[in-house]
């Protein structure tokens, strides 16, 4: 499953790409990746391409003979080819190579022989020579999609992503019915790594259309749609993904971003909390907690702001991001105290006195620790607001003792 784009996309979020106006500097992510992603099983796909390629080649040869109204000609390389195939299927690559070399010499116009010679050369780690043989097979049978697939996998293994992506496109053009989850994943990875955003997007759409019950293309499509600003379709895509894989924490992180975009802050926090159960995703859950907390702080929902900011700070490593959490949490708690004090005074609830005293101490500590973020504002808070509240809290405590 290819998640490279998703990881980069989320890293951009954590770096502040989606900062609220109130959050002028978002936290910097120290995580290199959002999750561990298994690589495409290229060996398995190459083996399948070899097996399917020879079957497809036989069908094309038979169809060509039938169209010409003649019987298929005698195969001059049949014995050498069969011996080579037997050796190859036994894992004896060097012996297979000798037989296939003779087969190609005897029948140079056989796409099948060139294709299996290529696969044998891969087995012998002669990748560029194998690419040449796959090229020969393609020239002889340009409508055989599996030779394009094999060459695409081969070039991907060499990190020649542009060529790999081009060959997967040619395979699709030759026969779109061969697509399945494994092939789509390989083609998507090649398109993404080649930097071709349009091809990448097309493969994501092909994936959702061809294998709609595979969650991976839906997640990939959701991330791409968001980078394109199409959050309506993107939200639909991520919901498809969630319906297919409710336990995927990376999906929870992406869903949280979409929910946040649509103003569903409570739901976004729930999804971010699910993502945070994977420690690798803490930076991205933290991005949502910080932004939700800032929103609730701006809209005077101070209890909600304080709760989510405390939660986010707990999973955020030391640094600028944690300092920003500390500052916002100090502000939220500062704004909570007058309401709590008024309620305690009205109810004559002296049990709240130590709670208020402790909370005010925390505010003073948090604002002091975050002073470098805004020295003017923090100084005003520490010299004006905190002393005023301290006087009121002390007065309430004194009243409780009388």
C-alpha positions in Angstrom: 0.0 0.0 0.0 1.6 3.3 -1.1 1.2 6.0 1.5 4.1 8.3 0.5 1.8 11.1 -0.6 -0.3 10.8 2.4 2.7 11.1 4.7 4.0 14.2 2.9 0.5 15.7 2.9 0.1 15.2 6.7 3.6 16.5 7.3 2.6 19.7 5.6 -0.3 20.0 7.9 1.9 19.5 11.0 4.3 22.1 9.7 1.5 24.7 9.7 0.1 24.6 6.1 -3.4 24.8 7.5 -2.9 27.1 10.4 -5.9 29.1 11.6 -5.5 32.9 11.6 -5.2 32.8 15.4 -2.4 30.2 15.1 0.4 32.1 13.3 3.0 29.5 13.9 2.0 25.8 14.0 4.1 23.1 15.5 6.9 21.6 13.5 6.8 17.8 13.1 9.8 15.8 14.1 8.4 12.5 12.7 9.8 11.4 9.4 6.7 9.4 8.5 3.2 9.1 9.6 3.1 5.3 9.6 5.1 2.3 8.5 3.9 1.4 5.0 4.6 -2.0 3.5 6.3 -1.8 0.1 4.6 -3.1 -3.0 5.5 -6.8 -3.4 7.4 -6.2 -6.7 8.9 -9.7 -6.8 5.4 -11.3 -6.7 4.1 -8.9 -9.3 7.0 -9.5 -11.6 6.5 -13.2 -11.4 2.8 -12.8 -12.2 3.7 -10.6 -15.1 6.0 -13.3 -16.5 3.5 -16.0 -16.1 0.6 -13.9 -17.5 2.8 -12.5 -20.3 3.6 -15.9 -21.7 -0.1 -16.9 -21.7 -1.1 -13.6 -23.2 1.6 -14.1 -25.9 0.3 -17.5 -26.8 -3.2 -16.1 -27.2 -2.0 -13.2 -29.4 0.0 -15.6 -31.6 -3.0 -17.9 -32.0 -5.3 -14.9 -32.8 -2.8 -13.6 -35.3 -2.6 -17.0 -37.1 -6.4 -17.3 -37.1 -6.9 -13.9 -38.5 -4.4 -14.7 -41.3 -6.4 -17.9 -42.0 -3.5 -20.2 -41.4 -2.3 -22.7 -38.8 0.3 -21.5 -36.3 3.8 -22.1 -37.7 6.1 -24.7 -36.2 8.0 -23.3 -33.2 11.7 -23.6 -34.0 12.6 -22.8 -30.4 10.1 -25.1 -28.7 12.5 -27.6 -27.2 15.0 -25.0 -26.0 12.2 -22.8 -24.6 10.5 -25.6 -22.7 13.9 -26.7 -21.2 14.6 -23.2 -20.2 11.2 -22.8 -18.6 11.6 -26.0 -16.6 15.0 -24.7 -15.3 13.5 -21.3 -14.5 10.6 -22.8 -12.6 13.0 -24.8 -10.6 14.9 -21.7 -9.7 18.0 -22.6 -11.8 18.5 -19.2 -13.4 22.0 -19.8 -14.9 20.9 -23.1 -16.6 17.6 -21.4 -17.7 19.6 -18.5 -19.3 21.6 -20.9 -21.5 18.4 -22.5 -22.8 16.6 -19.2 -23.4 19.6 -17.7 -25.1 19.4 -20.6 -27.6 15.7 -20.2 -27.9 15.9 -16.5 -28.8 18.7 -17.2 -31.3 16.5 -19.9 -32.9 13.3 -17.8 -32.9 14.2 -14.1 -32.6 10.7 -12.9 -33.5 9.1 -14.7 -30.5 7.8 -12.2 -28.0 7.3 -15.1 -25.6 11.0 -16.1 -25.8 12.3 -12.6 -25.3 9.9 -12.1 -22.3 11.1 -15.2 -20.5 14.7 -14.4 -21.3 14.1 -11.0 -19.7 12.7 -12.6 -16.6 15.7 -15.0 -16.4 18.0 -12.0 -16.6 16.2 -10.4 -13.7 16.8 -13.6 -11.8 20.5 -13.2 -12.6 20.4 -9.6 -11.4 21.2 -8.2 -15.0 18.5 -5.6 -14.8 19.5 -3.4 -17.7 19.9 -6.4 -20.0 16.5 -7.6 -18.8 15.0 -4.2 -19.7 16.4 -4.6 -23.2 14.8 -8.0 -23.6 11.4 -6.7 -22.4 11.8 -3.9 -24.9 12.2 -6.5 -27.6 9.2 -8.4 -26.5 7.1 -5.2 -26.5 8.3 -4.3 -30.1 7.1 -7.8 -31.2 3.8 -7.7 -29.2 2.9 -4.2 -28.4 -0.6 -5.2 -27.3 0.6 -7.6 -24.6 0.1 -5.5 -21.4 2.1 -7.8 -19.2 5.4 -6.9 -20.8 4.7 -3.3 -20.0 3.9 -4.3 -16.4 7.1 -6.3 -16.1 9.2 -3.5 -17.4 7.4 -1.0 -15.1 8.1 -3.2 -12.1 11.8 -3.6 -13.2 12.3 0.1 -13.7 10.6 0.9 -10.4 13.0 -1.5 -8.6 15.8 0.7 -10.1 14.0 3.9 -9.0 13.6 5.0 -12.6 10.1 6.3 -11.7 9.3 8.2 -14.9 9.9 5.2 -17.1 8.2 2.9 -14.6 5.1 5.1 -14.6 5.0 5.4 -18.4 5.1 1.6 -18.7 2.2 1.1 -16.3 0.2 3.6 -18.3 1.0 1.7 -21.5 -0.2 -1.5 -19.8 -3.4 0.1 -18.9 -3.9 1.4 -22.4 -3.2 -2.1 -23.8 -5.7 -3.9 -21.6 -7.4 -2.2 -18.7 -9.1 -5.4 -17.6 -5.8 -6.6 -16.0 -6.0 -4.1 -13.2 -6.2 -5.3 -9.7 -5.1 -4.0 -6.3 -1.5 -5.0 -6.5 -1.0 -3.6 -10.0 -2.9 -0.4 -9.1 -0.7 0.1 -6.0 2.5 -0.3 -8.0 1.3 2.1 -10.7 0.2 4.6 -8.2 3.5 4.5 -6.4 5.4 5.0 -9.7 3.2 7.9 -10.7 3.5 9.6 -7.3 7.3 9.1 -7.1 7.7 10.3 -10.7 6.1 13.6 -9.7 3.3 13.3 -12.2 0.4 14.6 -10.2 -2.1 14.1 -13.0 -1.2 10.5 -13.5 -1.2 9.9 -9.8 -4.7 11.3 -9.6 -5.9 9.2 -12.5 -4.5 6.0 -10.9 -6.3 6.9 -7.6 -9.6 7.3 -9.5 -9.0 4.1 -11.5 -8.4 2.3 -8.2 -11.6 3.4 -6.7 -13.5 2.5 -9.8 -11.8 -0.9 -10.5 -11.5 -2.2 -6.9 -14.1 -0.2 -4.9 -13.8 -2.5 -1.9 -10.1 -1.9 -1.6 -9.7 0.9 1.0 -6.2 2.1 -0.2 -7.2 3.9 -3.4 -10.0 5.8 -1.5 -7.5 7.1 1.1 -5.1 8.1 -1.6 -7.8 9.9 -3.6 -9.0 11.7 -0.4 -5.5 13.1 0.1 -5.2 14.2 -3.5 -8.6 15.8 -3.6 -7.7 17.8 -0.5 -4.5 19.2 -2.1 -6.7 20.2 -5.0 -9.1 22.0 -2.8 -12.0 19.7 -3.7 -13.0 19.0 -0.1 -16.6 17.9 -1.0 -15.4 15.0 -3.1 -12.6 14.4 -0.7 -14.9 14.1 2.3 -16.9 11.5 0.3 -13.7 9.6 -0.5 -12.5 9.5 3.1 -15.9 8.4 4.2 -15.7 5.5 1.7 -12.4 4.6 3.2 -13.6 4.7 6.7 -16.5 2.4 5.8 -14.1 -0.1 4.5 -11.4 0.2 7.2 -12.6 1.7 10.5 -9.4 0.8 12.4 -6.8 2.5 10.2 -5.3 5.3 12.3 -3.7 7.1 9.3 -7.2 7.2 7.8 -8.5 8.7 11.1 -5.9 11.4 10.8 -6.9 12.4 7.3 -10.6 12.2 8.2 -9.9 14.5 11.2 -8.5 17.1 8.8 -11.6 16.9 6.6 -13.9 17.2 9.5 -12.0 20.2 10.8 -12.2 21.8 7.3 -16.0 21.5 7.5 -16.2 23.0 10.9 -17.0 19.7 12.7 -14.5 20.4 15.5 -15.9 17.9 18.0 -15.9 15.1 15.4 -12.4 16.1 14.2 -11.1 15.8 17.8 -12.6 12.3 18.1 -10.9 11.2 14.9 -7.6 12.8 16.0 -7.9 11.0 19.3 -8.2 7.7 17.4 -5.2 8.6 15.3 -3.2 9.4 18.4 -3.5 5.8 19.6 -0.6 5.2 17.1 2.3 7.1 18.6 3.7 7.6 15.0 0.7 9.8 14.4 1.0 12.0 17.4 2.3 15.0 15.4 -0.7 14.9 13.2 -3.2 14.4 16.0 -1.5 17.3 17.8 -2.0 19.5 14.8 -5.8 19.0 15.1 -5.9 19.4 18.9 -4.0 22.7 18.6 -6.2 24.1 15.9 -9.4 22.9 17.6 -8.2 24.4 20.9 -7.4 27.7 19.2 -10.8 27.8 17.6 -12.6 27.2 20.9 -10.4 29.7 22.6 -11.4 32.3 20.0 -15.1 31.5 20.3 -15.0 31.7 24.1 -15.6 28.0 24.6 -12.9 27.9 27.3 -13.7 24.6 29.0 -13.6 22.7 25.6 -10.4 24.6 24.7 -8.7 23.8 27.9 -9.6 20.1 27.7 -8.3 19.5 24.2 -5.2 21.7 24.7 -4.2 19.7 27.8 -4.7 16.5 25.8 -2.6 17.7 22.9 0.2 19.1 25.1 0.5 15.7 26.7 1.5 14.0 23.4 3.6 16.9 22.0 7.4 16.8 22.5 9.3 19.7 23.9 9.8 22.6 21.6 7.9 25.4 19.9 4.7 23.4 19.5 4.6 22.5 23.2 5.2 26.1 24.1 2.3 27.2 22.0 0.1 24.6 23.7 1.3 25.9 27.0 0.5 29.5 26.1 -3.0 28.7 24.7 -3.8 26.4 27.7 -2.7 29.2 30.1 -5.1 31.6 28.3 -8.0 29.1 28.3 -7.6 28.4 32.0 -7.2 32.2 32.8 -10.5 32.8 31.1 -12.2 29.9 33.0 -11.3 31.1 36.4 -13.7 34.1 36.7 -16.7 32.0 35.8 -15.6 29.2 38.1 -15.0 31.8 40.9 -18.4 33.5 40.4 -20.2 30.1 40.6 -18.3 29.1 43.7 -19.1 32.4 45.4 -22.7 32.2 44.5 -23.0 28.6 45.7 -20.7 29.3 48.7 -18.8 26.2 47.6 -15.6 26.5 49.6 -14.5 23.1 48.3 -13.6 25.0 45.1 -11.1 27.2 46.9 -8.1 24.9 46.5 -9.1 24.1 42.9 -9.2 27.7 42.0 -5.9 28.4 43.8 -4.2 25.5 42.1 -5.6 26.5 38.7 -4.4 30.0 39.1 -0.9 28.8 40.0 -0.9 26.7 36.8 -1.9 29.7 34.7 0.9 31.7 36.2 3.4 28.9 35.5 2.2 28.3 31.9 2.1 31.9 30.9 5.6 32.4 32.4 6.9 29.4 30.5 5.5 30.7 27.2 6.6 34.3 27.7 9.0 34.2 24.7 6.0 33.7 22.3 4.5 37.1 23.1 6.5 39.0 25.7 4.2 42.0 25.7 1.0 40.0 26.1 2.4 37.6 28.7 3.8 40.5 30.7 0.4 42.2 30.8 -1.2 39.0 31.9 1.3 38.3 34.7 1.4 41.9 36.0 -2.3 42.8 35.6 -4.8 39.9 35.2 -3.1 37.3 37.3 -2.7 39.6 40.4 -6.3 40.7 40.0 -7.6 37.2 40.0 -5.2 36.3 42.8 -6.8 39.0 44.9 -10.3 37.7 44.2 -9.4 34.1 44.9 -7.7 35.0 48.1 -10.8 37.0 49.1 -13.0 34.0 48.4 -10.7 31.8 50.5 -10.7 34.2 53.3 -14.5 34.3 53.3 -14.5 30.5 53.5 -12.3 30.7 56.6 -14.5 33.2 58.4 
